[in-house]
Amino acid sequence: MSDTDLLLSRMDFAGAIVASVTFGAYAVLASICIHYLLKRGKGKRLRNNVFLIYTVAMLISGTIWFVVGTYWSSLEFVGPASVDPELLEGGNPRLAILKDTLLILNVWLADSMITYRLYIIWDSSIAIVAVPFLLWLATVGTGITLLVMTAKPAASFFGDLIINLQTAFFCLSISLNIICTVLIAGKLWYRQWHFRRLGSLHTSTPSFNGAIAIIVESAALYSVVGIIVIPTVVKQLPLQSVMVTLIGTVTCIAPTLIVLRLALGVAENPTRTKLTTMAFVKSSDQTDMLSGSATVSVSGLGVSKTDKGNSSELSISAGGGSSKDTA
């Protein structure tokens, strides 16, 4: 075995260890997430079921990917391939194709979740989500093309076309996540600044109590790891064995953390946004100097106060209802 093959084998072994640790963390997170989704009330049953199906699907896909990768490692280190590496590198084995298929499927699922969160946090803005959605479609197309090309009998995993498609796939996916991370984090930081300005951060925004919440909501973990992965794939560095394995598990962890916040009821949602950003829209003061009465009205909330001599009347109306308090 040459020094290059020995280095590659060591990197593959390190990748197997990284996968074991990170997948264990992911399995725990997914189990907790499923537990809380099953415990949630009936008020949002449809949405909970969608997230439950999503979490279970990713858990199944991620588990099969981990098992296939572990079996691949056993062939590489203690099986016939440990003596003849060509058994793994040549012939496009079905095991390698299955492993790549599951990784690509997990990336699609993760990218769809971060795109959905961008859509929700930016108040269902089609304009904001347009570019990430197009990148997601491009990622799907590139992934399908990559799988078709690697499945051809004459194809080589180390051929220029396969490497270029693999590079394009990761670049598209990571670009999508970087854009979504920046937009989501920027929106959440702006809201924190807005709430601090109103002096109500401690009461109105329990889910935005620090940078950790923003990192989780924006899937920054996946973006950071992805930025490191791209040069290792482009340059075909031995370190890519570790990084691609790491991003395979981070792809599952990042969206699961988002779903966990949704299951716990602390994630950002349109209702909380509308309630906590409600502000006075218009005010007017009317004073009747002859009668000695004054009326103050606020059209944003339907609040009015009338002072007449020694008495005052407060009227509050919202959503068609009203209440009065006379002193």
C-alpha positions, -999 to +999 in steps of 0.1 A: +000+000+000+014+034-010+017+064+013-012+080-005-035+050+000-024+048+036-033+084+042-067+079+025-074+049+047-066+069+078-089+097+067-117+072+060-111+056+095-113+091+111-145+098+091-160+066+105-153+077+141-167+111+134-198+096+119-203+073+149-202+102+174-223+127+155-249+101+144-253+092+181-260+128+189-284+130+160-303+099+170-309+113+205-321+146+191-345+129+167-359+107+195-365+138+217-381+156+187-405+127+179-414+124+216-425+161+219-442+161+185-463+132+197-471+150+230-483+182+214-520+191+216-547+187+190-547+224+180-520+220+154-524+183+146-519+187+108-487+207+111-473+184+138-480+153+116-461+169+087-431+176+109-434+141+125-433+125+090-404+147+080-384+138+112-391+100+109-383+100+071-349+118+078-342+095+107-348+064+086-327+078+057-299+089+080-298+056+098-296+036+066-268+060+054-249+054+086-253+016+085-242+015+049-212+037+057-203+015+086-205-016+065-184+002+038-157+009+065-157-027+076-150-038+040-123-013+037-104-021+069-111-058+077-126-072+045-111-081+011-109-045+002-083-039+029-060-061+008-072-049-027-086-013-026-097-017-062-126-037-050-141-005-036-128+020-061-136+002-093-168-012-108-192+013-092-204-010-064-240-008-055-231-001-019-213+032-028-243+042-050-267+035-022-246+055+002-245+085-022-282+083-028-291+085+008-267+114+014-282+133-015-317+126-002-308+139+032-294+171+017-326+176-002-346+172+030-324+196+049-324+222+022-362+221+020-365+227+058-342+257+058-360+272+028-394+267+046-381+284+077-369+313+056-404+316+041-420+316+076-396+340+093-398+365+065-436+366+068-443+343+038-425+366+014-423+350-021-397+375-033-373+366-004-376+328-009-374+329-047-336+326-051-332+298-024-361+279-040-344+280-074-311+269-058-330+240-042-344+230-076-309+232-091-296+210-062-323+184-070-314+184-107-277+182-100-281+154-075-302+133-099-277+138-127-249+128-103-267+096-094-274+087-130-238+093-140-223+073-112-247+044-119-233+039-154-211+008-157-182+027-174-182+056-149-155+062-124-160+079-090-127+097-096-135+109-131-136+146-139-173+146-147-182+129-114-160+152-094-174+183-112-210+172-105-202+164-069-186+198-065-215+216-082-240+197-060-223+207-027-217+243-039-254+247-048-266+233-015-242+252+006-248+284-012-286+280-006-279+275+031-255+304+034-281+327+018-309+314+041-286+316+071-277+353+065-313+363+058-328+344+088-301+356+112-304+391+099-341+391+104-339+377+139-312+401+149-333+430+136-362+418+157-341+416+188-329+451+182-365+462+177-377+446+209-348+460+229-357+494+216-393+489+228-379+478+261-399+445+260-374+419+252-377+402+286-414+397+282-423+395+245-395+374+231-388+343+252-377+323+222-351+349+211-330+350+242-295+347+227-273+339+199-278+301+203-315+305+192-304+324+161-278+299+152-303+271+155-331+288+136-307+298+107-290+264+104-257+281+107-240+248+117-246+233+083-234+265+065-201+266+085-193+230+079-203+234+042-179+262+037-151+239+049-163+211+028-162+229-006-124+234-009-117+198+002-140+185-025-128+209-052-091+201-045-098+164-038-080+166-005-077+135+017-096+155+044-127+153+023-134+118+036-138+133+071-157+164+060-182+147+037-189+122+065-194+151+089-217+170+066-237+138+062-246+139+099-248+177+102-273+176+073-296+156+097-288+175+129-294+211+117-330+206+105-338+184+135-328+211+158-352+235+140-380+209+143-372+204+180-378+241+186-410+239+168-421+208+188-412+227+220-432+257+209-403+282+211-396+286+174-405+317+154-440+318+140-462+343+122-486+347+152-458+356+176-444+380+150-477+399+146-484+401+183-450+413+194-444+438+166-478+455+170-472+492+173-493+524+175-501+535+139-517+569+143-527+592+172-547+623+174-555+647+202-588+666+202-594+691+230-627+710+235-617+741+254-653+752+260-666+720+275-633+711+293-632+676+277-603+659+259-603+629+237-572+608+228-576+581+202-552+555+188-564+539+156-539+511+156-554+494+187-588+511+189-581+528+222-598+561+232-598+581+263-622+609+271-618+633+300-649+654+311-644+676+341-636+653+370-644+621+352-626+601+325-637+573+302-614+547+286-626+527+257-606+498+242-617+480+211-599+453+191-612+428+165-648+440+168-650+439+206-648+468+231-646+476+268-651+507+288-637+519+321-651+550+337-634+568+366 
